[in-house]
Amino acid sequence: MPEPAGRIRELVRTGRFADALQMFRASDPATQRPDGLLLAATAATRLGELAEARTLAETAAAGFRARGDRDGSMRTFNLLGVIGIEQGRLHESDPALRTALGLAQELSDSQLAARASNNLASLMHLRGRAAEALSLYRAALVAYQRLGDRRGTAETFHNLGLVFRQMESWADAESAAEEALRHSEIVGEASLLALVLTGRAEIRVDQGSLQLAEADLDRGLRLAEEAGDELTIAEAQRIKAMAAVRRGDFTAALAPAEAAHGAAVKAGAVLLSADAAAVLALALRGLERFDEAEQRRAEAVEGYRTLGAEHLIAKFERGWRE
C-alpha cells in the first residue's frame, strides 16, 4: 500500500476523519487501491458524507472481489451494512451485515465478528426487536471485552443504553451509559466521547434531568465539532431541542431542531431526519405554527414507516397526543 494510505489509516484510527478524507481526495487516483478506498469510505461515513461513502465502499468491494480478498470483502460488507442503516436501505443492510458476520466466522476474525454483531443488533433495534438486539449486543460485548477492545466496548455499552432506554429500563440504561462513558474516556477519541455523551443526555432528558442533560450536550457538541462529526453534531442538536421542548421553551427548541433536521436531510440519514422532524413538529406546534407542525409530523411518520419502525411511529404519536 502506498505511503499516503498508511497516513490515512492512522488518521482514521485516531478519529481525525476530516483530515483522512481530505488526504484521500488529494491523493493520486492511480494509487487508490481497495484498502485506501475502504479507509476513505469509513471516514466519509463518520462525517455524514453518506453518498460518497457508499460510492467509495462499493468501489472498494469490487476491487477486493477482483483480487479474491475475503478479508477486505468482509470489512467492506460490514461498512456497507452501516451505511445502509444510516440511509434507511435496510433491505441492503441486513444481507450485507450477515455476509460480513459469516465471513468473520469463517476467517476466525473475532473483532470483525463483534462489529458485525453490534451493527446487526442496531438493525434489530431499529425494527423494534429489542430482545434480539440485546442478545446480539451482549455477544459483541463479550467478544470486545475478551479482545481488550475499549472502543468497541464503549460503542456497545452506548448501544445497550439506547435499547434499555427504548424499553424504559432506566437503571440499566443509566448503567450502560456510564460504562460507555468510562471506556470512551480511556480511549480519548473526540468523536466517540461525543457519541456516548449524547446518548447519556437523551436518557437524562427522558427522565427529566434537564440540567445534567444539557451539560452533557454542551460537552458533546464541542467534541463533535472538534472531530468534524456532522451526524453527532446533528444528533446533539436534536436532543438539545428535545430538552427545550420538555421545558416548554419552544422558541429555544426551534433553532437546534431546524439545524438537526437540515443536517440530517443533507446527509441522507433517514432515521435522524425522522427523529429531527418529530421534535421540530413539537416545537412548531408549541409556537402555534400548526400547518408547519403538521407537515413535519407527517414527514416524521413517513420516515419511520420507510424504516419499518412502527414502534417509533406509535411512540411519537403517543407523545403528540400528550
Secondary structure, DSSP 8 states (H G I E B T S, - for coil): --HHHHHHHHHHHTT-HHHHHHHHHHS-GGG--HHHHHHHHHHHHHTT-HHHHHHHHHHHHHHHHHTT-HHHHHHHHHHHHHHHHHHT-HHHHHHHHHHHHHHHHHTT-HHHHHHHHHHHHHHHHHTT-HHHHHHHHHHHHHHHHHHT-HHHHHHHHHHHHHHHHHTT-HHHHHHHHHHHHHHHHHH--HHHHHHHHHHHHHHHHHHT-HHHHHHHHHHHHHHHHHHT-HHHHHHHHHHHHHHHHHHT-HHHHHHHHHHHHHHHHHHT-HHHHHHHHHHHHHHHHHTT-HHHHHHHHHHHHHHHHHHT-HHHHHHHHHHHH-
